[in-house]
Amino acid sequence: MKVSVIVFDLDGTLYIGEKAVCGAVETVNTLIKHKYQIFYLTNNSGKTRLQIVQKLDKMGFRANINKVYCGSYAIAIYLAGNKITPVYMIGTDGLKMELMAHSIKVENNSNASAVVVGIDPFFSYEKIVTAFQTIDKGAKLIVANTDASYPVENNCRLVGCGAMVAAIVAATGRTPDFHVGKPNTYMLALLCREHGLTPEEICVVGDMPESDIQMAVNFGCQSILFDPGNIFPEFTGRKAEKFKQIISLIKKGG
């Protein structure tokens, strides 16, 4: 089956911080012009889908909320689908908004069915203690992702959700019961379910072999590694060092 759906990672692929990657907007718009369906998929659990759409629109990407899959939305769908509520949440207001939009009650104490961990710029010892007490009572541990860091402007990186998860795991001795983020295929499966798609129709474009590309491998779909700095010279799969190469690689397939 010919690829007709392109799933783009965001941080490090389409944009870095608040700036679009060179050639990204033009490439995405060209693919749309050639009738490819474009989706955006990110481990980011700090923003709502709407906030991500607004960021993409500001940069010149054409996006709508139904084509965006992110950590906060995926956690909310997972919890709602498994009837897990209330929860103790470590995360941002964006994550809380997605949870509440899907009727997940958020508690500020240890009386919860699960501890939910997303990226949290105000992470603290007090939150670790409450998570510890909640899990000690039998609550599940559901996490957005285990990413150690993510890229921002000026060739810098910031601490990712994985640091928060690691602290909870170290304190409790409990590995996560489920994590929705890449390389787990949960978000891709959700995308296919909601839009009636199959793995054979999809090509994932991302900048990290161990998350974006591994997710594609796990799901049985095609992939392209975007590696502008040739950071992964040992990578043997399909790779683009410039965005304009992505279109020709997609058309070649295989």
N, C-alpha and C positions, 0 to 999 in steps of 0.2 A: 504493500500500500504506500502511495506517495505521501510524503510529509506535507501537511497543510496547516499545522499548528506549531507556532514557535513560543516556547516558554522561557522568558528572560529572567535571570537573577537581577537584582537591583544593585545593592551596595558592592562596588568594585567592578561591576559590569556595565550597567547603564549610567550610573552616576557615582561620584565620590563626594561624600558630604552633601553640599548644596549645589554642586556643579556637574552638569552632564559630561560624560566621557566624549572625547572628540570623535565625531562621526556617528554617535549612537542615535541621535534624533533622526538624522537623515536615513540611516539604515532601517530603523523601525518604520518610518513613513514609507519608504520604498517597498518594504515587505507588505505593508497594508495595501499599497497601491496594486501589488501583484496578488491580492486576494488571500494572503495568509492571515489566519487568525492569530492575534497576538495576546499572550497572557503574561502577567507579571507575578513572580513567585519569590518570596523572600522569607528568611527566617526571622526577620524583624518582628519583635513582639511588643515594641514600645509605642507603635502607632496603630490607629484604627485603619481600616481599609479606606475610608473616606479621606483621612489625612494623607495617606500615600497617594491616592488619586490627585489630590490637590498639589502635592509636591511634583508629581509627574507632569501634570498640566502646566505648572509654572515653568518647567524646563522645556516645554514644547512637545512632550510625548502625548499621544492621543490615548486616553485611558478612561475606563468607566469602572465602577465599583464591582461589577460582576466578573471582571477580568483580572481582579487583584486577589492574590492569595498570600496571606501573611500569618506570622506566628500567633498573633492575638485572635484573629478570626478562627484559625484552625483549632486552637485550644477551646474556644467557645463552642464550636461545632462538636468537638470530641466530647466535652463535658455534657452538653445537651443531649447528644445521641446516646450517651451511656447513663443519663439521668443522675449525674454526680453533682450534687448541690446540698448544702452550701460549701464554699471553699474559703480557705485562707490564702490570700493572694500576696505574692511578692512581685511587684511590677509597677508599671506606670498608670496614669489616668487613662491612657489609650487602651491598655489591656482591660482595665476595669469597665470602661464603656462598652467594649465588645462583649464581655461576659454578661453585663447587665442587659444588653440588647437581646441576648439569647436566654433571658430568664434565669441566669445563674446568680444566686445570692452570694454576696461577698461579706464574710465576717472579719472582724478585727481581733478575734480571739481564737483559742485552740478548739472551739466547738465546731468543727468542720469535717466534711467527708473526704476532703483532699486538700493538699497543699499545692498551689499552682505557682510555678516559678518562671518569670520572664525577666527581661533586663530591667534593672532598677537602679537609677542613679543615686537613690537615697537608701541603698542597702545598709543594714546595720546589725549590730550584735543582738539588739532587741528582736529583730525579725527572725534571726537564726533561732533564738530561744523559743519564740512562738511556733515556728515551723517544727522544731524539735518536739515540743509538747504535743502538737497536733498529730504528728506522725506516731509518737509514742502511744497515743490513744487508738491507733489503728487506721489513721487516714492514709490515703494513697498519695503518691508523689508524682505529679504530672508536670512536665517541663516543656518549655518552648523549644529549646535547643541546647547544645553543649558547645557552642562556638566560643573559642577563647578570646577572640578579638574581631574587630571589623574596621575597614579602612575609612579614613576621613581625609580632609584636605592636607596639602603640604607633606605628602608621603608619610603621614602619621597613622597610627592605629589606636583605637580605644578598647578598653576592656569589655568583653562580651558577656552574654548571659551565662556562658559556661562557668565563669568565676563564681556566680551566685549559686549555681547548681552544685558545684564542687564543695562549697562551704556547707550546704545542707547535707550532702552525701557524707562528708567527713564527720559532721556532728551526729548524724543519725545512724550511720552504717548501713543506710538503705539506698540501694540503687533505684533510679526512677522506674516507676511502673509503666510509664509511657512517655515518649517525647515526640512531639508532632513535627519537628523540624528536619531539614535535610541532614544526613542522607536517608533518613526514613522516607518512605514513599507516601506517607499519609496525605500530604497536601496534593500531590499529583493524582492520587486515587480519588480524592475529593473533587478535584477539578474535572476529571473524567466523568465522574458520577453526575455532577451538576450540569455538564454540558454535552453528555452523550458521546464522549470521545473514547478512543482506544489508544494504547501505547504506540501502536504502529504509525499513528498519524502525527506523533509529537517529536519535536527536536528541542532539547534543553540547551540553552546557552548560558554559561556561567564561568566564573573566574577561579573556582576552587575545585581541584580534582577530588578531594576527599569528601566534599559535600555535594556540590551541584552535579558533577559528573558521576559520582558514585550513586547518587539518587537515580539518575537516568539509567545506569547499568542495572540497578536493583529493580527498576520498573520495566525494563525491557524496551526502552525507547532510545532514539538516537540522541547524540549530544555533540556539542562543540565547546572546547575550552577556549575562553578568551584570555590570552596571556600576552599582553602588550609589552611587558618587560622581559619576556622569556625567562620567567622565574622558575618554570618547570621544564627544563630542557630534556629531562628524561621521559616526559610524557609522550606516549606513542600513539595516542588517539588523534582524532581530528582537532586541529588547533588553529586559531586565528590570532595573529599579532596586531592586526589592524581591523577595525570594524567593517571596512568595505570588503574584506575577504569573506565575511560571514555569509553574504548572499550567495556567492558562487559555491561555497561549501554546502550550503543547504540544497541548492539545485543539483549538485553532484550526488548528494545522498550517500548511503552506504556506510 
